[in-house]
Amino acid sequence: MTKTYGKSRLPSRHVTEGPQRAPHRSYLYAMGITEAGINAPLVGVATTWNEAAPCNITLARQAQVVKKGVAAAGGTPREFTTITVTDGIAMGHQGMKSSLVSREVIADSVELTMRGHSYDALVGLAGCDKSLPGLMMAMVRLNVPSVFIYGGSILPGKYKGKQVTVVDVFEGVGQHSAGNMSAEDLHELEQAACPSAGSCGGQFTANTMACVSEAIGLALPNSAGAPAPYESRDAFGFESGRAVMELLKNKIRPRDIVTRKSLENAAAVVAATGGSTNAALHLPAIANECGIDFDIHAVGEIFKRTPYLADLMPGGKYSAKDLYEVGGVQIVLKTLLDGGFLHGDCLTVTGKTMAENLKNVKFPEGQEVVRPHNNPFTKTGGVVVLKGNLAPEGAIVKVAGMKNLVFTGTALCFDCEEDAFAAVEQRKYKDGDVIIIRYEGPKGGPGMREMLSTTAALYGQGAGDKVALITDGRFSGGTRGFCIGHVGPEAALGGAIGLLKDGDKITIDAIEGKITVDLSDDEIAKRRAAWKPRVNDYGSGALWKYAQLVGSAEKGALTHQGASAETHIYADI
């Protein structure tokens, strides 16, 4: 037998080498793999392809191109899939409790597949919100050479001459309930908003984490930009396959790339683009996989010192496609680097540093999508972390596009999203109310639901700047208005949000980074002493298991100890 690649240190030696692995090799032969293919590195090509949503529907085709790139560079690609839960379809009902949980399932399932079959490297293709961090978490956890590639955004829709996204449809529901949109117009809007495959088209969670993939160094430059239907994506797929083989050859691993500095770069691009608040959950979770403590407060410090530069939906005018057409995330990174807001010495999957990748990038003039670092919309980022007696562990708000950054009002409390949405639909609130949705945290939900249905309805009713909303749950990246999420400790753990009563005076100050309720420490202690834990409806199954394991939003809603407690790294088995 002729060996084409030395496997003395590769995981696949456990399934391909020696007489004792003859049965294992017989399975590989059964799938049409040649002897040369068995002797080559085995490269996992993981996708989140499914027919659940447009986010994922192109990934199977894109994976075939990745496999060609792996094969051209001397590897043997092995394609496999994992799940997604699509937030847009899960939104506004009990299905949303599955969304954040799916991040862990995705990371775990990729880990198990890689471990079980002893693959040597990984290329991951993702579309839906939680699949992007889930795959990146798996890459860092396994620490085999890895390249991430985004499946691409959806094309923007057109409705009555205006560019629209699915968020406009959610807000249309609010307009309809307020009597400002006919059922016929809403029907026309829903048919026009999503005209192609791809992930939601604004700077919502998927596109935010796609920008992160380039900023953190796990994706090839410009690979996040082209919309899903563009066949130009194929070139990036092929090169991602080739790139992972170069990483294998040069022994460059994800933990060489994902460092404290690269995490700070990732947080900077979130701030600069007015990205999703969910990044404050996902960056700490990725950091945990390599043993770095990077919690919501660390993320918030980067947000504070990073200018807001990109006029992207939902707070701005432009879609992900518009950003791609003026140069993509690379121009954001370029101007951040020029302004001293980025670490240029971070290694990336190209084998070069961030500064080297950006050397020949020129910031485009004559466009309005992205501003240069010295002419920002605001000097601080489009996302703000808050803290105070209502959220001692922190909370988060997206302020991109907002004019008023201070709000004082009175609490109107609900113990689940359904009750809050029903009240909003029936206009059972008034200007100056602070709508409280609690018992929706990681443990208490369980699953930490997003509240886009409720926030969009408020905005559609014209109340977006007249009320505020606070929750221990989450918000979609598409949420706009004074909406504060991730409040910790959550209500289910006796946090202050669970002690509020209707009429309590609340102040939110996104300039100073404060969120407070006008109650004395003694009064809060008195209410906590009278508080009793609640039992939710999930006494078994995946959501019950998640509730037993999950930690606070402050740390990223983690379900395991991460690299700080590991005794071995998969890549070294």
LOKETI-518618 format. One record per residue (C-alpha): chain; z, x, y. Coordinates in nm, 2 decimals, padded with zeros to 4 digits, always signed. Example, Ala and Ser with C-alpha at 12.3 -4.5 7.8 and 13.67 -1.06 7.14 Angstrom:
2
NODE   mol        z        x        y
NODE     A   +00.78   +01.23   -00.45
NODE     A   +00.71   +01.37   -00.11
//
This chain:
573
NODE   mol        z        x        y
NODE     A   +00.00   +00.00   +00.00
NODE     A   -00.09   +00.13   +00.35
NODE     A   +00.16   +00.09   +00.62
NODE     A   +00.03   +00.02   +00.97
NODE     A   +00.37   +00.01   +01.15
NODE     A   +00.70   +00.17   +01.09
NODE     A   +00.97   -00.09   +01.03
NODE     A   +01.27   +00.12   +00.96
NODE     A   +01.46   -00.04   +01.26
NODE     A   +01.29   -00.38   +01.29
NODE     A   +01.45   -00.70   +01.17
NODE     A   +01.14   -00.80   +00.97
NODE     A   +01.21   -00.51   +00.72
NODE     A   +01.46   -00.75   +00.57
NODE     A   +01.19   -00.99   +00.46
NODE     A   +00.89   -00.76   +00.40
NODE     A   +01.01   -00.42   +00.27
NODE     A   +01.08   -00.30   -00.08
NODE     A   +01.04   -00.44   -00.44
NODE     A   +01.33   -00.68   -00.39
NODE     A   +01.14   -00.86   -00.11
NODE     A   +00.84   -00.94   -00.34
NODE     A   +00.94   -01.32   -00.34
NODE     A   +00.96   -01.32   +00.04
NODE     A   +00.62   -01.16   +00.07
NODE     A   +00.47   -01.41   -00.17
NODE     A   +00.55   -01.69   +00.08
NODE     A   +00.38   -01.49   +00.35
NODE     A   +00.07   -01.45   +00.14
NODE     A   +00.08   -01.82   +00.07
NODE     A   +00.02   -01.88   +00.45
NODE     A   -00.29   -01.66   +00.45
NODE     A   -00.12   -01.35   +00.59
NODE     A   -00.28   -01.03   +00.47
NODE     A   -00.10   -00.72   +00.34
NODE     A   -00.18   -00.55   +00.68
NODE     A   -00.03   -00.85   +00.86
NODE     A   +00.29   -00.83   +00.65
NODE     A   +00.32   -00.47   +00.73
NODE     A   +00.29   -00.54   +01.11
NODE     A   +00.57   -00.66   +01.33
NODE     A   +00.64   -01.04   +01.30
NODE     A   +00.64   -01.20   +01.64
NODE     A   +00.79   -01.55   +01.69
NODE     A   +00.58   -01.77   +01.92
NODE     A   +00.82   -02.05   +02.02
NODE     A   +00.70   -02.36   +02.20
NODE     A   +00.85   -02.68   +02.31
NODE     A   +00.53   -02.87   +02.23
NODE     A   +00.57   -03.24   +02.16
NODE     A   +00.44   -03.58   +02.26
NODE     A   +00.75   -03.68   +02.45
NODE     A   +00.62   -03.60   +02.79
NODE     A   +00.33   -03.44   +02.99
NODE     A   +00.54   -03.13   +03.04
NODE     A   +00.49   -03.02   +02.68
NODE     A   +00.16   -03.16   +02.57
NODE     A   -00.06   -02.85   +02.65
NODE     A   +00.18   -02.60   +02.49
NODE     A   +00.03   -02.60   +02.14
NODE     A   -00.31   -02.51   +02.28
NODE     A   -00.16   -02.24   +02.51
NODE     A   +00.03   -02.10   +02.21
NODE     A   -00.30   -02.03   +02.03
NODE     A   -00.40   -01.80   +02.31
NODE     A   -00.07   -01.62   +02.30
NODE     A   -00.11   -01.56   +01.93
NODE     A   -00.45   -01.40   +01.99
NODE     A   -00.29   -01.16   +02.24
NODE     A   -00.02   -01.07   +01.99
NODE     A   -00.28   -01.01   +01.71
NODE     A   -00.51   -00.81   +01.94
NODE     A   -00.22   -00.57   +02.00
NODE     A   -00.13   -00.53   +01.63
NODE     A   +00.13   -00.79   +01.57
NODE     A   +00.15   -01.09   +01.34
NODE     A   +00.23   -01.40   +01.54
NODE     A   +00.44   -01.68   +01.37
NODE     A   +00.43   -02.01   +01.57
NODE     A   +00.72   -02.25   +01.56
NODE     A   +00.85   -02.54   +01.78
NODE     A   +01.17   -02.68   +01.91
NODE     A   +01.29   -03.00   +02.08
NODE     A   +01.29   -03.11   +02.44
NODE     A   +01.45   -03.40   +02.61
NODE     A   +01.24   -03.50   +02.91
NODE     A   +01.45   -03.59   +03.21
NODE     A   +01.20   -03.82   +03.37
NODE     A   +01.20   -04.05   +03.07
NODE     A   +01.57   -04.00   +02.99
NODE     A   +01.67   -04.08   +03.35
NODE     A   +01.88   -04.38   +03.44
NODE     A   +02.01   -04.47   +03.10
NODE     A   +02.22   -04.33   +02.82
NODE     A   +01.94   -04.11   +02.71
NODE     A   +02.01   -03.87   +03.00
NODE     A   +02.33   -03.77   +02.82
NODE     A   +02.11   -03.58   +02.58
NODE     A   +01.94   -03.37   +02.84
NODE     A   +02.17   -03.08   +02.92
NODE     A   +02.28   -03.08   +02.55
NODE     A   +01.92   -03.01   +02.46
NODE     A   +01.94   -02.67   +02.64
NODE     A   +02.19   -02.55   +02.39
NODE     A   +02.00   -02.70   +02.10
NODE     A   +01.68   -02.53   +02.21
NODE     A   +01.86   -02.19   +02.25
NODE     A   +02.04   -02.24   +01.91
NODE     A   +01.73   -02.35   +01.72
NODE     A   +01.52   -02.06   +01.85
NODE     A   +01.81   -01.82   +01.75
NODE     A   +01.83   -01.97   +01.40
NODE     A   +01.46   -01.96   +01.34
NODE     A   +01.44   -01.60   +01.46
NODE     A   +01.74   -01.50   +01.25
NODE     A   +01.64   -01.69   +00.94
NODE     A   +01.30   -01.53   +00.92
NODE     A   +01.38   -01.19   +01.07
NODE     A   +01.12   -01.19   +01.35
NODE     A   +01.09   -00.87   +01.56
NODE     A   +00.99   -01.01   +01.90
NODE     A   +00.95   -01.34   +02.08
NODE     A   +00.71   -01.51   +02.32
NODE     A   +00.85   -01.84   +02.45
NODE     A   +00.64   -02.12   +02.61
NODE     A   +00.83   -02.40   +02.78
NODE     A   +00.76   -02.71   +03.00
NODE     A   +01.05   -02.96   +03.04
NODE     A   +01.35   -02.87   +03.26
NODE     A   +01.61   -02.76   +03.00
NODE     A   +01.35   -02.58   +02.78
NODE     A   +01.30   -02.30   +03.03
NODE     A   +01.66   -02.18   +03.05
NODE     A   +01.71   -02.26   +02.68
NODE     A   +01.43   -02.02   +02.58
NODE     A   +01.55   -01.76   +02.82
NODE     A   +01.90   -01.79   +02.69
NODE     A   +01.77   -01.73   +02.33
NODE     A   +01.57   -01.43   +02.44
NODE     A   +01.87   -01.26   +02.60
NODE     A   +02.10   -01.36   +02.31
NODE     A   +01.87   -01.22   +02.04
NODE     A   +01.77   -00.92   +02.26
NODE     A   +01.45   -00.86   +02.07
NODE     A   +01.15   -00.77   +02.30
NODE     A   +01.06   -01.10   +02.47
NODE     A   +00.82   -01.25   +02.72
NODE     A   +00.86   -01.60   +02.87
NODE     A   +00.56   -01.81   +02.99
NODE     A   +00.57   -02.14   +03.17
NODE     A   +00.34   -02.42   +03.06
NODE     A   +00.24   -02.50   +03.41
NODE     A   +00.30   -02.79   +03.66
NODE     A   +00.14   -03.13   +03.68
NODE     A   -00.13   -03.19   +03.93
NODE     A   -00.01   -03.40   +04.23
NODE     A   -00.11   -03.76   +04.24
NODE     A   -00.27   -03.95   +04.53
NODE     A   -00.15   -04.28   +04.65
NODE     A   -00.30   -04.44   +04.97
NODE     A   -00.42   -04.11   +05.09
NODE     A   -00.08   -03.94   +05.04
NODE     A   +00.01   -03.66   +04.79
NODE     A   +00.28   -03.80   +04.55
NODE     A   +00.50   -03.70   +04.26
NODE     A   +00.71   -03.89   +04.01
NODE     A   +01.00   -03.88   +04.26
NODE     A   +00.80   -04.11   +04.49
NODE     A   +00.80   -04.36   +04.20
NODE     A   +01.17   -04.34   +04.16
NODE     A   +01.21   -04.39   +04.53
NODE     A   +00.96   -04.67   +04.51
NODE     A   +01.21   -04.86   +04.28
NODE     A   +01.45   -04.85   +04.57
NODE     A   +01.19   -04.96   +04.82
NODE     A   +01.10   -05.25   +04.58
NODE     A   +01.47   -05.36   +04.55
NODE     A   +01.50   -05.35   +04.93
NODE     A   +01.19   -05.57   +04.96
NODE     A   +00.98   -05.30   +05.13
NODE     A   +00.73   -05.25   +04.84
NODE     A   +00.55   -05.52   +04.64
NODE     A   +00.55   -05.52   +04.26
NODE     A   +00.17   -05.47   +04.28
NODE     A   +00.21   -05.16   +04.50
NODE     A   +00.48   -05.01   +04.28
NODE     A   +00.25   -05.06   +03.98
NODE     A   -00.03   -04.89   +04.16
NODE     A   +00.20   -04.60   +04.25
NODE     A   +00.33   -04.55   +03.90
NODE     A   -00.03   -04.53   +03.77
NODE     A   -00.13   -04.27   +04.03
NODE     A   +00.17   -04.04   +04.05
NODE     A   +00.12   -03.83   +03.73
NODE     A   -00.25   -03.77   +03.68
NODE     A   -00.24   -03.48   +03.43
NODE     A   -00.04   -03.28   +03.18
NODE     A   +00.23   -03.05   +03.31
NODE     A   +00.59   -03.05   +03.44
NODE     A   +00.70   -03.24   +03.75
NODE     A   +00.50   -03.11   +04.05
NODE     A   +00.76   -03.04   +04.32
NODE     A   +01.03   -02.77   +04.34
NODE     A   +01.23   -02.96   +04.09
NODE     A   +01.42   -02.80   +03.80
NODE     A   +01.11   -02.70   +03.59
NODE     A   +00.93   -02.53   +03.87
NODE     A   +01.25   -02.38   +04.00
NODE     A   +01.32   -02.22   +03.66
NODE     A   +00.96   -02.11   +03.64
NODE     A   +01.00   -01.92   +03.97
NODE     A   +01.32   -01.78   +03.82
NODE     A   +01.13   -01.65   +03.51
NODE     A   +00.92   -01.42   +03.74
NODE     A   +01.21   -01.33   +03.97
NODE     A   +01.44   -01.24   +03.68
NODE     A   +01.17   -01.03   +03.52
NODE     A   +01.11   -01.21   +03.19
NODE     A   +00.77   -01.34   +03.28
NODE     A   +00.45   -01.17   +03.38
NODE     A   +00.37   -01.18   +03.76
NODE     A   +00.18   -01.50   +03.86
NODE     A   +00.22   -01.65   +03.51
NODE     A   +00.43   -01.94   +03.65
NODE     A   +00.17   -02.05   +03.91
NODE     A   -00.14   -02.22   +03.76
NODE     A   -00.11   -02.59   +03.69
NODE     A   -00.10   -02.69   +03.32
NODE     A   -00.46   -02.82   +03.31
NODE     A   -00.61   -02.50   +03.45
NODE     A   -00.77   -02.29   +03.17
NODE     A   -00.70   -01.98   +03.38
NODE     A   -00.36   -02.01   +03.22
NODE     A   -00.52   -01.87   +02.90
NODE     A   -00.54   -01.52   +03.05
NODE     A   -00.17   -01.52   +03.11
NODE     A   -00.10   -01.64   +02.76
NODE     A   -00.32   -01.37   +02.61
NODE     A   -00.16   -01.10   +02.82
NODE     A   +00.19   -01.23   +02.74
NODE     A   +00.11   -01.18   +02.37
NODE     A   -00.01   -00.82   +02.44
NODE     A   +00.29   -00.75   +02.67
NODE     A   +00.55   -00.84   +02.41
NODE     A   +00.39   -00.58   +02.17
NODE     A   +00.41   -00.32   +02.45
NODE     A   +00.77   -00.40   +02.50
NODE     A   +00.83   -00.36   +02.12
NODE     A   +00.65   -00.03   +02.13
NODE     A   +00.85   +00.10   +02.43
NODE     A   +01.18   -00.05   +02.31
NODE     A   +01.23   -00.26   +02.62
NODE     A   +01.46   -00.55   +02.55
NODE     A   +01.57   -00.85   +02.76
NODE     A   +01.92   -00.71   +02.84
NODE     A   +01.74   -00.41   +02.99
NODE     A   +01.57   -00.66   +03.22
NODE     A   +01.84   -00.93   +03.28
NODE     A   +02.11   -00.75   +03.48
NODE     A   +02.34   -00.85   +03.76
NODE     A   +02.08   -00.74   +04.01
NODE     A   +01.80   -00.94   +03.84
NODE     A   +02.03   -01.25   +03.83
NODE     A   +02.08   -01.21   +04.20
NODE     A   +01.70   -01.19   +04.24
NODE     A   +01.68   -01.52   +04.05
NODE     A   +01.94   -01.69   +04.27
NODE     A   +01.75   -01.56   +04.58
NODE     A   +01.43   -01.72   +04.48
NODE     A   +01.61   -02.05   +04.41
NODE     A   +01.76   -02.04   +04.76
NODE     A   +01.43   -01.93   +04.93
NODE     A   +01.23   -02.21   +04.77
NODE     A   +01.49   -02.49   +04.81
NODE     A   +01.51   -02.51   +04.44
NODE     A   +01.71   -02.73   +04.20
NODE     A   +02.09   -02.74   +04.20
NODE     A   +02.06   -02.72   +03.82
NODE     A   +01.99   -02.34   +03.86
NODE     A   +02.36   -02.31   +03.93
NODE     A   +02.42   -02.42   +03.57
NODE     A   +02.13   -02.22   +03.41
NODE     A   +02.18   -01.88   +03.57
NODE     A   +02.54   -01.85   +03.46
NODE     A   +02.44   -01.96   +03.11
NODE     A   +02.17   -01.69   +03.09
NODE     A   +02.42   -01.44   +03.23
NODE     A   +02.67   -01.54   +02.96
NODE     A   +02.42   -01.44   +02.69
NODE     A   +02.43   -01.08   +02.81
NODE     A   +02.80   -01.07   +02.89
NODE     A   +02.77   -01.09   +03.27
NODE     A   +03.01   -01.31   +03.47
NODE     A   +02.79   -01.49   +03.72
NODE     A   +02.94   -01.83   +03.79
NODE     A   +02.86   -02.09   +04.05
NODE     A   +03.05   -01.90   +04.32
NODE     A   +02.85   -01.58   +04.26
NODE     A   +02.53   -01.79   +04.27
NODE     A   +02.66   -01.94   +04.60
NODE     A   +02.71   -01.60   +04.76
NODE     A   +02.34   -01.52   +04.71
NODE     A   +02.25   -01.87   +04.84
NODE     A   +02.45   -01.79   +05.16
NODE     A   +02.26   -01.47   +05.24
NODE     A   +01.91   -01.58   +05.15
NODE     A   +01.67   -01.75   +05.40
NODE     A   +01.51   -02.08   +05.32
NODE     A   +01.13   -02.01   +05.33
NODE     A   +00.92   -02.25   +05.12
NODE     A   +00.84   -02.60   +05.24
NODE     A   +00.83   -02.76   +04.90
NODE     A   +00.90   -03.11   +04.77
NODE     A   +01.13   -03.30   +04.76
NODE     A   +01.27   -03.18   +05.10
NODE     A   +00.94   -03.04   +05.22
NODE     A   +00.57   -03.13   +05.22
NODE     A   +00.41   -02.92   +04.95
NODE     A   +00.37   -02.92   +04.57
NODE     A   +00.38   -02.65   +04.31
NODE     A   +00.00   -02.65   +04.31
NODE     A   +00.00   -02.58   +04.68
NODE     A   +00.23   -02.29   +04.63
NODE     A   +00.00   -02.15   +04.36
NODE     A   -00.30   -02.18   +04.59
NODE     A   -00.15   -01.96   +04.86
NODE     A   -00.03   -01.69   +04.62
NODE     A   +00.25   -01.83   +04.40
NODE     A   +00.60   -01.71   +04.36
NODE     A   +00.48   -01.35   +04.40
NODE     A   +00.44   -01.41   +04.78
NODE     A   +00.80   -01.55   +04.80
NODE     A   +00.93   -01.24   +04.61
NODE     A   +00.72   -01.01   +04.83
NODE     A   +00.86   -01.14   +05.16
NODE     A   +01.21   -01.14   +05.02
NODE     A   +01.17   -00.78   +04.91
NODE     A   +01.03   -00.69   +05.26
NODE     A   +01.33   -00.85   +05.42
NODE     A   +01.58   -00.67   +05.20
NODE     A   +01.69   -00.99   +05.01
NODE     A   +01.57   -00.87   +04.67
NODE     A   +01.65   -00.57   +04.44
NODE     A   +01.32   -00.39   +04.40
NODE     A   +01.45   -00.15   +04.13
NODE     A   +01.49   -00.42   +03.85
NODE     A   +01.28   -00.36   +03.54
NODE     A   +01.04   -00.64   +03.43
NODE     A   +00.83   -00.73   +03.13
NODE     A   +00.54   -00.53   +03.27
NODE     A   +00.74   -00.22   +03.21
NODE     A   +00.74   -00.16   +03.58
NODE     A   +01.00   -00.25   +03.84
NODE     A   +00.99   -00.55   +04.07
NODE     A   +00.89   -00.33   +04.36
NODE     A   +00.61   -00.18   +04.17
NODE     A   +00.48   -00.52   +04.06
NODE     A   +00.48   -00.63   +04.43
NODE     A   +00.33   -00.32   +04.57
NODE     A   -00.02   -00.46   +04.63
NODE     A   +00.08   -00.82   +04.70
NODE     A   +00.00   -00.92   +05.06
NODE     A   +00.18   -01.21   +05.23
NODE     A   -00.09   -01.46   +05.33
NODE     A   -00.14   -01.56   +05.69
NODE     A   -00.27   -01.89   +05.81
NODE     A   -00.08   -02.11   +05.56
NODE     A   +00.23   -02.33   +05.61
NODE     A   +00.37   -02.35   +05.25
NODE     A   +00.58   -02.03   +05.27
NODE     A   +00.72   -01.86   +05.58
NODE     A   +00.78   -01.49   +05.61
NODE     A   +01.14   -01.37   +05.58
NODE     A   +01.17   -01.32   +05.96
NODE     A   +01.07   -01.67   +06.04
NODE     A   +01.27   -01.89   +05.80
NODE     A   +01.34   -02.26   +05.82
NODE     A   +01.71   -02.17   +05.80
NODE     A   +01.88   -01.83   +05.77
NODE     A   +02.07   -01.96   +05.47
NODE     A   +01.93   -02.10   +05.14
NODE     A   +01.82   -02.45   +05.07
NODE     A   +02.11   -02.49   +04.82
NODE     A   +02.48   -02.47   +04.91
NODE     A   +02.80   -02.43   +04.70
NODE     A   +03.10   -02.63   +04.83
NODE     A   +03.47   -02.59   +04.76
NODE     A   +03.79   -02.77   +04.86
NODE     A   +04.07   -03.00   +04.74
NODE     A   +03.81   -03.24   +04.60
NODE     A   +03.64   -02.96   +04.41
NODE     A   +03.86   -02.66   +04.35
NODE     A   +03.62   -02.52   +04.10
NODE     A   +03.32   -02.59   +04.33
NODE     A   +03.04   -02.83   +04.37
NODE     A   +02.67   -02.80   +04.48
NODE     A   +02.43   -02.97   +04.72
NODE     A   +02.06   -02.93   +04.80
NODE     A   +02.02   -02.92   +05.18
NODE     A   +01.65   -02.82   +05.20
NODE     A   +01.48   -03.04   +05.45
NODE     A   +01.81   -03.21   +05.56
NODE     A   +01.89   -03.23   +05.93
NODE     A   +02.26   -03.34   +05.92
NODE     A   +02.48   -03.10   +05.72
NODE     A   +02.81   -03.27   +05.79
NODE     A   +02.92   -03.61   +05.66
NODE     A   +03.25   -03.80   +05.68
NODE     A   +03.29   -04.13   +05.51
NODE     A   +03.50   -04.35   +05.28
NODE     A   +03.50   -04.35   +04.90
NODE     A   +03.34   -04.62   +04.70
NODE     A   +03.43   -04.54   +04.34
NODE     A   +03.24   -04.60   +04.01
NODE     A   +03.33   -04.48   +03.67
NODE     A   +02.97   -04.45   +03.54
NODE     A   +02.62   -04.43   +03.67
NODE     A   +02.52   -04.78   +03.55
NODE     A   +02.78   -04.95   +03.76
NODE     A   +02.68   -04.74   +04.06
NODE     A   +02.31   -04.81   +04.02
NODE     A   +02.37   -05.18   +03.99
NODE     A   +02.58   -05.18   +04.31
NODE     A   +02.30   -04.98   +04.49
NODE     A   +02.03   -05.22   +04.36
NODE     A   +02.23   -05.51   +04.50
NODE     A   +02.30   -05.33   +04.83
NODE     A   +02.68   -05.35   +04.76
NODE     A   +02.75   -05.06   +04.99
NODE     A   +02.76   -04.99   +05.36
NODE     A   +02.66   -04.72   +05.60
NODE     A   +02.93   -04.45   +05.59
NODE     A   +03.02   -04.49   +05.23
NODE     A   +03.06   -04.19   +05.00
NODE     A   +02.95   -04.33   +04.66
NODE     A   +03.16   -04.16   +04.38
NODE     A   +03.02   -04.15   +04.03
NODE     A   +03.27   -04.00   +03.79
NODE     A   +03.34   -03.95   +03.42
NODE     A   +02.99   -03.82   +03.40
NODE     A   +03.08   -03.45   +03.36
NODE     A   +03.00   -03.21   +03.07
NODE     A   +03.29   -03.34   +02.86
NODE     A   +03.35   -03.68   +03.01
NODE     A   +02.99   -03.81   +03.00
NODE     A   +02.95   -03.64   +02.77
NODE     A   +02.64   -03.45   +02.86
NODE     A   +02.65   -03.44   +03.25
NODE     A   +02.38   -03.68   +03.34
NODE     A   +02.14   -03.65   +03.63
NODE     A   +02.15   -03.93   +03.89
NODE     A   +01.80   -03.94   +04.02
NODE     A   +01.76   -04.31   +03.96
NODE     A   +02.06   -04.38   +04.19
NODE     A   +01.98   -04.13   +04.46
NODE     A   +01.62   -04.22   +04.47
NODE     A   +01.70   -04.59   +04.50
NODE     A   +01.93   -04.51   +04.80
NODE     A   +01.65   -04.31   +04.96
NODE     A   +01.40   -04.58   +04.89
NODE     A   +01.63   -04.83   +05.06
NODE     A   +01.63   -04.62   +05.37
NODE     A   +02.00   -04.52   +05.32
NODE     A   +01.93   -04.15   +05.23
NODE     A   +02.10   -04.02   +05.55
NODE     A   +02.35   -04.30   +05.59
NODE     A   +02.55   -04.26   +05.28
NODE     A   +02.66   -03.97   +05.06
NODE     A   +02.70   -03.95   +04.69
NODE     A   +02.94   -03.73   +04.49
NODE     A   +02.96   -03.69   +04.12
NODE     A   +03.09   -03.46   +03.84
NODE     A   +02.75   -03.51   +03.68
NODE     A   +02.42   -03.36   +03.79
NODE     A   +02.12   -03.43   +04.01
NODE     A   +01.76   -03.39   +03.94
NODE     A   +01.58   -03.11   +04.13
NODE     A   +01.39   -03.41   +04.28
NODE     A   +01.70   -03.55   +04.45
NODE     A   +01.72   -03.54   +04.82
NODE     A   +01.98   -03.67   +05.07
NODE     A   +02.35   -03.58   +05.09
NODE     A   +02.42   -03.57   +04.72
NODE     A   +02.69   -03.34   +04.58
NODE     A   +02.70   -03.27   +04.21
NODE     A   +02.89   -03.04   +03.96
NODE     A   +03.23   -03.13   +04.10
NODE     A   +03.49   -02.95   +03.91
NODE     A   +03.73   -03.00   +03.75
NODE     A   +03.56   -03.31   +03.63
NODE     A   +03.73   -03.65   +03.61
NODE     A   +03.78   -03.64   +03.23
NODE     A   +04.00   -03.34   +03.28
NODE     A   +04.21   -03.49   +03.55
NODE     A   +04.01   -03.35   +03.84
NODE     A   +04.06   -03.48   +04.19
NODE     A   +03.74   -03.68   +04.17
NODE     A   +03.90   -03.90   +03.90
NODE     A   +04.20   -03.97   +04.13
NODE     A   +04.01   -04.11   +04.42
NODE     A   +04.05   -04.47   +04.54
NODE     A   +03.82   -04.69   +04.74
NODE     A   +03.87   -04.62   +05.11
NODE     A   +03.99   -04.25   +05.07
NODE     A   +03.84   -04.05   +05.36
NODE     A   +03.61   -03.77   +05.25
NODE     A   +03.45   -03.49   +05.45
NODE     A   +03.15   -03.29   +05.33
NODE     A   +03.06   -02.98   +05.54
NODE     A   +02.76   -02.79   +05.41
NODE     A   +02.77   -02.55   +05.70
NODE     A   +03.12   -02.43   +05.62
NODE     A   +03.08   -02.49   +05.24
NODE     A   +03.37   -02.74   +05.22
NODE     A   +03.43   -03.07   +05.04
NODE     A   +03.77   -03.24   +05.10
NODE     A   +03.95   -03.56   +05.07
NODE     A   +04.21   -03.66   +05.33
NODE     A   +04.51   -03.66   +05.09
NODE     A   +04.82   -03.44   +05.08
NODE     A   +04.89   -03.21   +04.79
NODE     A   +05.19   -03.44   +04.71
NODE     A   +04.97   -03.75   +04.70
NODE     A   +04.72   -03.58   +04.47
NODE     A   +05.00   -03.47   +04.24
NODE     A   +05.15   -03.82   +04.24
NODE     A   +04.81   -03.98   +04.15
NODE     A   +04.75   -03.71   +03.88
NODE     A   +05.09   -03.79   +03.72
NODE     A   +04.99   -04.16   +03.69
NODE     A   +04.64   -04.08   +03.56
NODE     A   +04.55   -04.14   +03.20
NODE     A   +04.26   -03.97   +03.01
NODE     A   +03.98   -04.20   +02.91
NODE     A   +03.80   -04.23   +02.57
NODE     A   +03.42   -04.24   +02.58
NODE     A   +03.19   -04.41   +02.33
NODE     A   +03.08   -04.09   +02.15
NODE     A   +03.32   -04.03   +01.87
NODE     A   +03.07   -03.86   +01.64
NODE     A   +02.73   -03.69   +01.64
NODE     A   +02.57   -03.43   +01.86
NODE     A   +02.73   -03.56   +02.19
NODE     A   +03.08   -03.55   +02.03
NODE     A   +03.03   -03.20   +01.91
NODE     A   +02.90   -03.09   +02.25
NODE     A   +03.21   -03.25   +02.42
NODE     A   +03.44   -03.04   +02.19
NODE     A   +03.28   -02.72   +02.29
NODE     A   +03.15   -02.74   +02.64
NODE     A   +03.32   -02.57   +02.93
NODE     A   +03.32   -02.63   +03.30
NODE     A   +03.01   -02.66   +03.53
NODE     A   +03.17   -02.38   +03.73
NODE     A   +03.08   -02.14   +03.45
NODE     A   +02.74   -02.30   +03.35
NODE     A   +02.86   -02.56   +03.10
NODE     A   +02.88   -02.30   +02.83
NODE     A   +02.93   -02.38   +02.46
NODE     A   +03.00   -02.03   +02.33
NODE     A   +03.16   -01.71   +02.44
NODE     A   +02.84   -01.52   +02.49
NODE     A   +02.79   -01.15   +02.46
NODE     A   +03.14   -01.06   +02.57
NODE     A   +03.27   -01.16   +02.22
NODE     A   +02.98   -01.06   +02.00
NODE     A   +03.02   -00.80   +01.73
NODE     A   +02.65   -00.74   +01.67
NODE     A   +02.32   -00.79   +01.84
NODE     A   +02.05   -00.96   +01.63
NODE     A   +01.79   -00.70   +01.74
NODE     A   +02.00   -00.43   +01.57
NODE     A   +02.05   -00.59   +01.23
//
